C-alpha cells in the first residue's frame, strides 16, 4: 500500500486588474451613494431604465465618435459566437438613445426623463479613481431644447453630490456651440494647430477632430495650446443666448459655477452646454462627474431630430472624494434589530419572531452558532442595530422577551405576543 502524494494547493484567484471589489463594510458607502443619486433623480421626475451590458459596436462608433480615445483605444470589443461585433458599454448616453428610438419613447410626452446606473467598461491604465470597470449613475432628458432643462440637470448633479455630504467640489461650465458656429471655429482652430510643431498622431487628430487636441493633458502640449482660439469667443448669437440663459437659471438657484473656456469632454456628441464637477482632493483624476447637451445624437443614431442633455456621475470617484473629506455616506447600521437566542428552544422561537419582523418591513438579523450572550451582543454592536431582542429559558417560561435599546443602554421585558407591534413602533420612532 502506497501513501498518496500530497495534493498541491491551488493558487487563490484575484479580481481582474482595474476592477475593484466593494465588500463590507465599505460596500455600505458604495450602495448609499448609488441609492442617494438615484433617489435625487427620481425626486426630479426621472424614471428608471435598465440598459444592456453590451451593445453592437456600431452604436458606440456612431454615437460616441470614432476619433475619441474611448472608441479608438479603450473599448472592450469582441466577436460573439455569431461573429457579430459587440462591445461592453463604455458609457450610457448612446445606449439610452438607442432604447428611446427602438421603443418609441420619443413619440410621447417630452422631455423623456430617464435615470440609469451600473458598471461601464474602458480599457485604461488602472490608477486611483480610474478603473477598467467603473460605476456610474446617469440621467438623460431628451426631446426639448430648453436652457431651463440644462439648468435642471446641472442642479440635479449638484444635489446628488450634496446629498451624500460632499462639499469640497466645484462646478466648471462652458458652451461648445452648435452646428451654426462650430464649423467656423473648427476651421480657425485647425489653422492655429497647423502652425504648431506637432507629432504625427496629434497632427492626424487635428485634421480629424481638432477639439480633441485641446484635451491633450501633456504639459508640453498645454504650453503650445496656451494661445489657441476658444469656442466661447466664437459663439453664434443663439448659442450665446442659450448659455446666458443657463447661467442665469443657475444663479437664480444659488448654484455656484466657474466658467472654464478650455473644457473639452471626452465624447464627440456634446454641443452647447457642457459641464464638469471636479474635486481637488483626488489629485490628477479630479473629475467626479459631468455631462452636457447633445443636440444631434438622436438623428445620428437613426431617430428624430431631437435634442437632449444628461450627465454621468462617478460612484467610484465620489467614494474617493468622500474619503478625502473624511466622510461617509452610509449610516453604519446594517440592521435595525438583532435577535439573541440562548438555547435550542429559544432559537426555535426567535427564528419565528425574526421572520415576522422581516415581514413587517423591519431589517433584522440574529445570532447563529449557539454563541453566548456576550459574544452575541458584540454581533449586535457590529451590525449597528438599534435594538437587541434577548430570549432565554426564563423569558420563554414567562412568555416574555427582553428588548434592549442599544443607544440608550436601557432594557425592558415585554410580552412575546406584543413584540411585533412594539418593535415596529420603536424602530419607526428611531428612523
N, C-alpha and C positions, 0 to 999 in steps of 0.2 A: 504494500500500500504506500503510495507516494503522497507527500504533502502538496497541497495546492499552492501554486505560485501566488504571491501577494498581488492583489488587484491594484492596478495603478490608479491613483486618484485623478479624476477628471479635472481639468482646468476650469475654474469658475468663469462664466461668461459675463461680459460687461455690455452696457448700452453702447450703441454706435457713437463714434466721435462727433461731438457737436450736438448731441441730442440729450437734453437734460431730463433727469428724473425729478419729479416732485413727490416726495414721500413725507409722511407725518414726522414731526409736527409742522414742517414748513409748507406742506400741501394745503394747510388750512388758509394760509395767506393767499396762495395761488387761487383757490376756489373763491375766497372772499373778494378778490379783485375782479375776477371774471363775473361773479354774480352782481357786484355793485355796478359795474359798467353796463351789464345787460339790463338791470333794473332802471338805471337812469334813462336808457334808450326807450324802454317800454313806457316809462312815465311821460315821454315826449311823443308817444303815439307810433313808435316803430314796432313792427311785427316781426316775429322770428322767421328766418329762412335757414334751412339746413342744406348745405352745399356738398356736392361730391368731393371726395378727397383727390380724385384725379379727373382730368378732362382731356378732350382731344387737344393735341399740341397746337393745332392751328388756332384755337381760341386765344391762347396767350401770345402767339406770334402776331396775330392781327390786332388783338386788343391792347396788349401791353407795349408792343413795339419791338421789331426785330433788332433795332440798333441799341436797345438798352442792355446793360450788363445782366439784368435779370434773365432775359431771353437768350442772349448770346453766350453767357458764361455760367449761369447759376441754376438752371432748371434741371430737375431730375426727370429726364425723358427716356422712355424705353418703348420697345415694341411689345405689344401683348401677343397672346397666342394666335390671334387672328392677323398678326403682322400690321396692326394699326398703331400709329404713333400716339402715345398718351403721356401725360405729364402730371406729376404730383403738383397740386396747386401752389404757385409761388405767391399769390395774392388773391384777394376776394372779389374785387370790383368786376372783373371780366366775367367771372362765374355768375355773379348776381345778375349782371346784364343779360347774359345768355339765358338764364332761367326766366327773367322777366319777359323776354321776347318769346321764348318757347311756350310759356304758359299764359301768354296774352294778359299779363298783369297790367300792362300799359294801356289796355283798352278800357279800363275802369276809372275810378276816382284817382285824380292826380293831385299831389305827387304820390307815387308809390314809396312808402317809407318802410325800410327793412333793416333788421339787425341780425348779425351772424357772429359766430365765434368758433374757435378751434385752431388746429395746427396748420401751419403753412411751411413750405419746404424750399430752401435755397442752398445750393452747394457753395458755401462760403468758407473762408478760413476761420475756424471757430476761435472766438475770443470773448472776453467778458461782455455780455449784452448782445452778442451776435452769434446766433446758433443756426444750425442746419435745419432743425425743426423749431420754428418759432411760433409762439402762441399770440393770437390777436383777437380783439373784439372790434368789429367794424359796423358802420351803418352806411346806408345809401338812401338818398332821397331823389327820386327820378321823375322827370316829366315836367318840371316847372323851372323856368329861368327867372328866379326872383332873388335879389340880393338879401332879402329878409330870410330866405331859406338858407343861404350861405351862412348868415349870422347865427341862425338857429343851430346848424350843425357844429359850428365852431364853439358856440356857447355850451352845447351838449358835451363836447370833448372836454372843455374846461371843467364842467360839472362832474364828469366821470372821475377825473384826477382828484378833484377836491373831495369827492365822496369817499375816497379811501384814505384821506388825511394828508395827501401831498400838498405842499405849499411852495417848495423851492424850485418851481419850474417857471418858464416864461413862454409866451406865445409869439412866434415870428410869423409875419404876414407879408404877402406880396400879390401882384397880379401878373399872370403870364400872357395876358392879352387874348384876342380871339382871331378868327380867320381873316378879319379885315385889316389887322395891324401886324400880325406875326410875319407874313411874307416879307414885308419891307424891313422889319427888324432882323429877320434871318439873313437877308442879303447884306445888311450893314455889318452884322456880326461876322459873317463869313469873310467879308472884305478885311475886317480887322485881323481875323485869325490868319489869313493868308500872308499877312505882313510879319508874322511871328516865326521864329525858328522852332518848328515842332517836329517831334519824332513821327515816323511813318504811320503808326497806329493812330496817333492823335490827329494827323492830317486827314486820314480816312474818315475818322469820326466827324471832323469839322465839315467835311463835304456832305456826309450822310445826315447828320443831325447836330448842328453846331451848338445847340443849347446843352448837349451832353458834355461838351468840353468845359463849360462853366462849372460842372460838378466835379471836375478833377481836383482831388484833395492834395496832390503833391505840392509841397511848398514852392518848388521852382516854377510850377505852372501857375499857382496863385499869384506869384510875383509878376509873371508875364501878363496875367489877365487883369491886373490892377486897373488899367485904363480901358477895359472892354466896355462897349456901349451897353446900357442897361435897358431892359424891357420897360420898366416903369417910366422911362423918359420918352418912350415911343408908343404910348397907348393911344388908341383912337378915342374920339370923344365919348362913344358909347361905352367902351371898356373903362375909361376913367370915371364916368358917371356911376357905373356898376360898382367899382372898387370904392369910390367915395361913399356910396350908399351903405356898403357892407361895414366900413369902418365907423360910419355914423351910428348904425344899429348897435355895434359893439360898444361904442362909447355910451349910448343910452342905457345899455345893460350893465355898465360898470366893469366891463371886461378889458383889462389892460393888455396892450399888444405893442410890439416893436416892428416897424417896417424893415424888412430885410430884402433890398432890391436884388441881391445876388442869389437868392434862394432858387434852387433847381431841384425838383422832385425826381426820383429815380425811375419814373414811369412816363411814357410818352403821351398818355391820353389827357393829361391835365391842361386846362385852359382857365383863363380869368383867375378867380380867387384860388390862392394856393397858401397853405399854412403848415406850420410845424411847431410842435411843443418840444422844448429842449430842457434838460436838467443838467446843470454843470457838475453835479455830484457824480456823474457817470464817466467822466474823462472824455476820451476821443469819441466813443459811441454815445453821444449825448442826447440823441433823438429818442423820445418816448412815444411818439405818435404824430400823425399828421394826415393831411389829405388835401382835397381841392375839388374844383369843378371840372367836369369832363363833357363838354357840350357835343362833341362829335362821335363819342364812343358807340352809342346805340346804333347809329346808321352804319358805322364801320363794321359792326357785327351782324348786319342784315336786318336791323329793325327800323323803327321810325326815326325821324329827325327830332329826337327829344333830348333835352339836357339832363344833367344830374350832378349831384355833389355828394361826397362822402368822406369818411375817414377810416383809418385803421390804427387802433391803439395797441401798443405792445404790452402784453401782460408780463412777459419776462423782464422787459426794461422797467416797467412800473415797479416790480418787486425789488429790483436793484436800487431804484430811486428811493423806495421806502426804507430800504436798508441803509442807504446813505444818510437819510434823515432820522435814523434810529427809531423808526415807526413800524407798526404792524397794522394790517387791515383786518386781521382775524380777532375774534372775541376771546380766544383762548379756551372756549367752552366746547367740548366735543359732544356732551350730552347735558340734559337738564337734571336728570335723576340717575342715581346709581344704586342698584339693589345689592344688599349684602345678606346672604342666607347662611345660617350657621346650623349645619346638619342636613341630612338627606331629606327629611320630611319638610323642613323649612325651604329647602331648594325647590322641592316639587310645587309648593305653594307660591314661591317667589317667581318661578317661571310663568305661572298663570297671571300674577299681578303685573309683571313686566309686559306681557303680551297685551293685556287690557289697556295699559297706559299708552303703549305704542299705537294701539287702535284709536285712542282718543287724541292723537297728534302730539304726544309728549315724546321727546328724544330720551331714550332710556337704555342703559347698559347695566350689566350686573357682573358680580364676581364669579369666576369659574375656577374649577380645580380645587375646591374644598380648602380655600385659604382661611386663615384665622381672621379675627376681627381687625387686628392691627394692619395686617397686610392688605386686607380688602379695602380698608379706609384709605390707604395710600393710593389704591387704584381709583377711588372716588376723587381724590385730590388731583391726580394726574389727568383725569377726564374733565376737570373743571366743572364738575357738577354743582348745581345749586343746592340740591337736597340728596341725602342718602336715606334709603329705607333699610332698616335693620330688622331681621326676622330670625328669632331663635326659638328654642324649645319652650321657654317660659311665655313668650309672646303667642306662640301657637296655642298653648294651653288656655290662654286668656282671650283668644281670638282677637288679638291686637297686633299692631306693628309700630315700630319706633320711627319717627320722622325727624331727621337731623337737618337743621338749617346750617349749612357748612360755612356760610359767610358770617352769620350772627353768632355761631357757636352755641346754638340753642337746640333743644330737642324736646319733643313731647310724644306721648303714646296715644294713638288713636285706634278706633275700631277698624278691623280689616274691611268691614262692609262699607266704610266711608272713605277708604284711601283713594279711590279713583277720583271722586269729586274734590276731595281735599287737595290732592296734588295738582290737578288741572287748574284749580283756582289759584293755588300758591305760585305755580310756575307763571301763570298769566300775570300776576302782580309783579313778579320779578323782571319780566322781559321789558 
